[in-house]
Amino acid sequence: MDEKRIEDRQLAFLVDGDNASATLIEEMLAEASKYGSVIIRRVYGNWTGGGQVNNWKAKLKEYALTPYQQFPNISNRHVTKNATDIALIIDAMDILHDGIVKGFVIVSSDSDYTSLAIKIREHGLFVIGIGKKDTHDSFRRACDVFVSTENLGKEHDEADGTEEKEKDRSRGQRKQRPVRDALELLNRAFDSAVNDDGRALNGDIGAALRRLDPGFDTRTYGKSSLLNLIEELDDVFEVERLDRGAIYVQRKGERAEKRLEKEQQTEVAPGECTCVKPPEDALDLLKKAYEMAERSSDGWVDTFKLFKTARKIDPSFDSTIYGKEKISHLLEALPSHFMLNRKGKSMLVRLVDSKDEHEEMPPEVIVSAEDPAPAEMAPLAPEPELRPMEVVRLATKALEATVKDNGRAFLPQMSKELKRIAPDLDFKSLGKSGLREFLEEYPDLFTLHKEGRNVYVSKRKGRRPARPISELVR
């Protein structure tokens, strides 16, 4: 899912040795490594006694695990177990407040660690739980991600003598839930991630699934990835792959239904004009909707909110009536009345003020027809304002000129270089206070790293999600 690729987190791997089996330690560490670098590896338990913790002794040196001894206060195995839990929790809080890690991996099936997971998340750190599938929901849902050991491999059952049989069984032979069992949760996640066009990014669906159920794992249903799971449900979902690598999901037939609905809305009676109306015909309605819509302090309105407000005023309003696919395209066709700007994933619009319009007009110069003015006296046309994507290209050039060996550039140095490349660039014209605020609006292109009081910039790796070109320009 998306969380795996956010950053290379430093993780603490803490094991309740009295509660967890050592059989799958290699798979556990491999699973943890998907989410970051494991820098702390500890196993807690009473190493002087027997029981579950003894299985970890052979794994300590092989996997660089540090044993932590917890002696029982009285000769009672349940009290010993509680003492181990408390020791792990105390150490976890010490590590948390030392600030040396960005996340924790808690290996246990014990719901007593629920409060610990909640406290770690309250401090803004990532929590992964690893335990049996029958672990209580309180602990599973307290984690950002919960991985069932049954999805990592089969534990050996020494009690009934089936250890050798389990070794011989392949992963494909494990008991798996039918794919249909995931449909209800997938539908809920899709509804949370769907865009206005009826599509949702595959990664957004994955993030929504983690929020709805941290224990969700495609391996439970015999699939190695979310995309494979969705493709198996081809009677419910359709998958669309774009050239730049973005993968979209939509409900099967939904786009065709919307297209049919739109065609039915545009049907006209015999003799009625079927001509496309000019964008200017929508101006009064758009201005009225702008005045009624919720605006920011500087006058910007989300185009989707503007569309909904226009629909409240006139339920038959549709940008296709004016020959435009989206409302943002319709607004672009009225540049003397509306100004567009992108902020993150949203497109914002603002009404052009007559004062601003007057300031942008070139000064009027009266020239005699008999005595034409020399070239130097001719009025100069105003320089076109830089568009956001042009500024992105300039920022990328400044980054490449100041980047260090570690792939990062110091933000003030990058800002100076950008000023040298484009001395007339003014971020206020883009509605931003400076370079940092501008870069924050393009997380798919740039990553900001804060170290103390210093801020560094790096170029984001991987492919960008595809965007319509009309939404990348003002």
ZAMARGU-4260 file (C-alpha; in steps of 0.2 Angstrom, whole numbers, plus 5000, padded with zeros to 4 digits):
<rodrens>
0) 5000/5000/5000 | 5005/5018/5000 | 5011/5018/5017 | 5026/5007/5012 | 5033/5020/5001
5) 5031/5036/5011 | 5049/5036/5018 | 5063/5024/5024 | 5057/5024/5043 | 5069/5018/5056
10) 5060/5005/5066 | 5061/4996/5083 | 5057/4978/5082 | 5050/4972/5099 | 5045/4954/5102
15) 5035/4946/5117 | 5045/4930/5118 | 5033/4922/5130 | 5019/4925/5117 | 5026/4924/5100
20) 5034/4909/5090 | 5052/4910/5083 | 5047/4900/5068 | 5043/4914/5057 | 5057/4927/5062
25) 5064/4928/5045 | 5047/4932/5037 | 5043/4944/5051 | 5059/4954/5048 | 5056/4954/5029
30) 5038/4960/5032 | 5045/4974/5044 | 5058/4979/5031 | 5044/4984/5018 | 5040/4998/5030
35) 5057/5004/5035 | 5074/5000/5042 | 5074/4989/5058 | 5088/4997/5069 | 5082/4989/5086
40) 5079/4971/5088 | 5074/4964/5105 | 5066/4949/5112 | 5059/4949/5130 | 5056/4934/5141
45) 5062/4923/5155 | 5077/4915/5147 | 5081/4905/5163 | 5065/4895/5162 | 5056/4884/5149
50) 5042/4888/5138 | 5040/4898/5122 | 5054/4909/5124 | 5067/4895/5123 | 5063/4893/5104
55) 5071/4910/5102 | 5088/4905/5108 | 5093/4897/5092 | 5088/4913/5082 | 5097/4926/5092
60) 5114/4926/5084 | 5107/4922/5067 | 5096/4937/5066 | 5105/4949/5077 | 5092/4949/5091
65) 5096/4956/5108 | 5088/4945/5122 | 5081/4955/5137 | 5079/4945/5153 | 5064/4947/5164
70) 5064/4936/5180 | 5048/4931/5188 | 5044/4940/5205 | 5035/4924/5211 | 5034/4906/5204
75) 5018/4909/5193 | 5019/4908/5175 | 5005/4921/5172 | 5014/4933/5183 | 5030/4930/5173
80) 5021/4934/5157 | 5014/4950/5164 | 5031/4955/5170 | 5037/4952/5152 | 5023/4963/5145
85) 5027/4977/5157 | 5046/4976/5153 | 5043/4978/5134 | 5031/4992/5137 | 5043/5002/5148
90) 5057/5000/5135 | 5045/5005/5121 | 5041/5021/5130 | 5060/5025/5133 | 5063/5022/5115
95) 5049/5033/5110 | 5054/5048/5120 | 5072/5045/5114 | 5066/5050/5097 | 5078/5038/5088
100) 5065/5029/5078 | 5050/5033/5067 | 5040/5017/5070 | 5037/5001/5080 | 5035/4983/5076
105) 5026/4974/5090 | 5026/4955/5088 | 5013/4948/5099 | 4995/4941/5099 | 4991/4949/5116
110) 4978/4963/5117 | 4987/4970/5132 | 4998/4980/5120 | 4983/4989/5114 | 4986/5005/5125
115) 5005/5005/5120 | 5000/5005/5101 | 4988/5019/5104 | 5000/5029/5114 | 5014/5027/5100
120) 5001/5033/5087 | 4996/5048/5097 | 5015/5053/5096 | 5013/5052/5077 | 5024/5036/5074
125) 5020/5021/5064 | 5014/5005/5072 | 5014/4988/5064 | 5007/4973/5074 | 5012/4955/5070
130) 5002/4941/5078 | 4990/4927/5075 | 4974/4930/5065 | 4963/4927/5080 | 4972/4942/5089
135) 4958/4953/5097 | 4952/4967/5086 | 4957/4980/5100 | 4975/4977/5096 | 4973/4975/5077
140) 4964/4991/5075 | 4976/5001/5087 | 4990/4998/5074 | 4992/5006/5057 | 4995/4989/5050
145) 4992/4972/5057 | 5000/4957/5049 | 4993/4939/5053 | 5007/4926/5055 | 4996/4914/5045
150) 4999/4926/5030 | 5018/4925/5032 | 5019/4906/5034 | 5013/4891/5043 | 5018/4889/5061
155) 5023/4871/5066 | 5011/4862/5078 | 5022/4851/5088 | 5008/4845/5099 | 4999/4835/5086
160) 5015/4829/5077 | 5011/4838/5061 | 5027/4848/5060 | 5034/4839/5045 | 5017/4839/5036
165) 5017/4858/5038 | 5034/4860/5031 | 5029/4850/5015 | 5014/4860/5012 | 5017/4874/4999
170) 5010/4892/5002 | 4997/4889/4988 | 4989/4875/4999 | 4986/4885/5014 | 4968/4888/5018
175) 4963/4904/5011 | 4947/4915/5012 | 4937/4917/4996 | 4940/4933/4986 | 4921/4937/4988
180) 4923/4940/5006 | 4934/4955/5003 | 4920/4963/4992 | 4911/4973/5005 | 4927/4981/5012
185) 4933/4985/4995 | 4917/4994/4990 | 4918/5004/5006 | 4936/5009/5002 | 4932/5013/4984
190) 4918/5025/4990 | 4931/5033/5001 | 4944/5036/4987 | 4933/5039/4972 | 4935/5055/4962
195) 4922/5065/4953 | 4924/5056/4937 | 4920/5039/4945 | 4937/5033/4946 | 4949/5030/4961
200) 4968/5027/4961 | 4973/5010/4966 | 4985/5017/4979 | 4971/5028/4986 | 4960/5012/4988
205) 4974/5004/4997 | 4977/5018/5009 | 4958/5018/5013 | 4958/4999/5016 | 4972/5002/5029
210) 4961/5015/5038 | 4946/5005/5038 | 4954/4989/5043 | 4973/4989/5048 | 4973/4970/5047
215) 4967/4969/5029 | 4980/4959/5019 | 4977/4953/5001 | 4987/4937/5006 | 4972/4931/5016
220) 4963/4929/5000 | 4977/4921/4991 | 4983/4937/4981 | 5000/4944/4982 | 4994/4962/4978
225) 4978/4973/4979 | 4978/4975/4960 | 4977/4956/4958 | 4963/4955/4971 | 4953/4969/4961
230) 4956/4961/4945 | 4949/4944/4951 | 4933/4954/4954 | 4932/4958/4936 | 4913/4957/4936
235) 4912/4972/4949 | 4928/4982/4945 | 4937/4988/4930 | 4955/4992/4929 | 4963/5006/4918
240) 4981/5008/4916 | 4988/5025/4910 | 5004/5027/4900 | 5013/5036/4915 | 5010/5021/4926
245) 4995/5027/4936 | 4982/5013/4939 | 4964/5018/4940 | 4949/5007/4946 | 4931/5010/4943
250) 4915/5000/4945 | 4910/4990/4930 | 4899/4999/4918 | 4897/5014/4929 | 4906/5026/4916
255) 4894/5019/4902 | 4879/5023/4913 | 4885/5040/4917 | 4888/5043/4898 | 4871/5037/4894
260) 4863/5048/4908 | 4873/5063/4900 | 4866/5059/4883 | 4849/5058/4889 | 4850/5075/4898
265) 4856/5083/4882 | 4842/5076/4872 | 4831/5089/4865 | 4813/5090/4858 | 4810/5090/4839
270) 4814/5107/4832 | 4824/5113/4847 | 4841/5120/4844 | 4855/5107/4847 | 4869/5120/4845
275) 4882/5121/4859 | 4880/5137/4869 | 4894/5149/4871 | 4903/5150/4888 | 4897/5168/4890
280) 4879/5162/4892 | 4885/5153/4909 | 4893/5169/4916 | 4878/5175/4926 | 4875/5158/4934
285) 4893/5156/4938 | 4895/5173/4946 | 4880/5170/4956 | 4886/5153/4961 | 4903/5161/4966
290) 4895/5173/4977 | 4885/5160/4986 | 4899/5147/4988 | 4911/5146/5003 | 4926/5156/4999
295) 4943/5157/5008 | 4949/5174/5015 | 4958/5178/4999 | 4943/5174/4988 | 4947/5157/4982
300) 4933/5144/4979 | 4935/5125/4975 | 4928/5122/4958 | 4919/5106/4964 | 4910/5117/4977
305) 4906/5130/4964 | 4899/5116/4953 | 4888/5110/4967 | 4882/5127/4971 | 4878/5131/4952
310) 4868/5114/4952 | 4858/5120/4967 | 4853/5136/4958 | 4850/5127/4941 | 4848/5108/4942
315) 4850/5107/4923 | 4867/5115/4923 | 4881/5105/4915 | 4897/5111/4907 | 4894/5100/4892
320) 4880/5112/4887 | 4894/5124/4883 | 4905/5112/4874 | 4917/5109/4889 | 4920/5093/4898
325) 4923/5100/4915 | 4918/5116/4925 | 4936/5120/4926 | 4937/5120/4907 | 4922/5131/4906
330) 4930/5144/4918 | 4946/5144/4908 | 4936/5149/4893 | 4931/5165/4903 | 4949/5172/4907
335) 4943/5190/4909 | 4931/5185/4923 | 4939/5170/4932 | 4956/5165/4937 | 4961/5147/4941
340) 4975/5140/4952 | 4979/5122/4958 | 4982/5118/4976 | 4987/5100/4979 | 4973/5089/4971
345) 4961/5104/4971 | 4957/5116/4957 | 4953/5134/4964 | 4944/5148/4956 | 4943/5167/4960
350) 4933/5181/4952 | 4944/5193/4943 | 4943/5210/4951 | 4940/5225/4940 | 4954/5234/4949
355) 4966/5220/4945 | 4960/5220/4927 | 4964/5239/4926 | 4981/5236/4933 | 4986/5223/4920
360) 4981/5234/4905 | 4996/5242/4896 | 4997/5261/4897 | 4988/5270/4883 | 4999/5280/4871
365) 4992/5292/4858 | 5003/5293/4843 | 5000/5304/4827 | 4997/5295/4811 | 5009/5308/4802
370) 5023/5306/4814 | 5024/5288/4821 | 5033/5286/4837 | 5050/5279/4837 | 5052/5261/4842
375) 5058/5265/4860 | 5042/5275/4863 | 5030/5261/4857 | 5020/5254/4871 | 5027/5237/4877
380) 5015/5222/4879 | 5014/5216/4897 | 5025/5201/4900 | 5015/5185/4902 | 5014/5179/4920
385) 5023/5162/4923 | 5011/5148/4925 | 5013/5135/4939 | 5021/5121/4928 | 5033/5133/4921
390) 5038/5138/4939 | 5040/5119/4942 | 5052/5117/4928 | 5062/5132/4935 | 5062/5125/4952
395) 5068/5108/4946 | 5082/5117/4937 | 5087/5126/4953 | 5086/5110/4962 | 5098/5101/4950
400) 5110/5115/4951 | 5111/5115/4970 | 5109/5096/4975 | 5122/5088/4985 | 5129/5070/4984
405) 5115/5064/4996 | 5101/5069/4983 | 5096/5084/4993 | 5097/5103/4991 | 5097/5116/5005
410) 5081/5126/5003 | 5089/5143/5005 | 5102/5139/4992 | 5089/5132/4980 | 5079/5148/4982
415) 5094/5159/4978 | 5098/5149/4963 | 5080/5151/4957 | 5081/5170/4960 | 5096/5170/4949
420) 5088/5160/4935 | 5071/5169/4936 | 5074/5186/4944 | 5056/5192/4940 | 5048/5177/4948
425) 5035/5183/4961 | 5026/5169/4971 | 5013/5181/4977 | 5006/5181/4960 | 5003/5162/4962
430) 4995/5164/4979 | 5010/5158/4988 | 5022/5166/5001 | 5038/5158/4994 | 5046/5144/4987
435) 5043/5132/5001 | 5024/5134/5001 | 5024/5132/4982 | 5034/5116/4983 | 5022/5109/4996
440) 5008/5109/4984 | 5018/5097/4973 | 5022/5082/4984 | 5021/5071/4969 | 5037/5080/4962
445) 5046/5086/4977 | 5049/5080/4995 | 5054/5092/5009 | 5065/5086/5023 | 5066/5095/5040
450) 5081/5093/5050 | 5081/5104/5065 | 5079/5122/5059 | 5085/5117/5042 | 5074/5112/5027
455) 5081/5102/5012 | 5072/5097/4996 | 5074/5081/4985 | 5066/5075/4969 | 5053/5063/4973
460) 5057/5046/4965 | 5044/5035/4955 | 5032/5040/4942 | 5019/5054/4944 | 5001/5050/4943
465) 4994/5057/4927 | 4984/5073/4927 | 4974/5082/4914 | 4984/5095/4905 | 4970/5108/4908
470) 4972/5106/4927 | 4990/5109/4927 | 4989/5127/4919 | 4980/5143/4925
</rodrens>
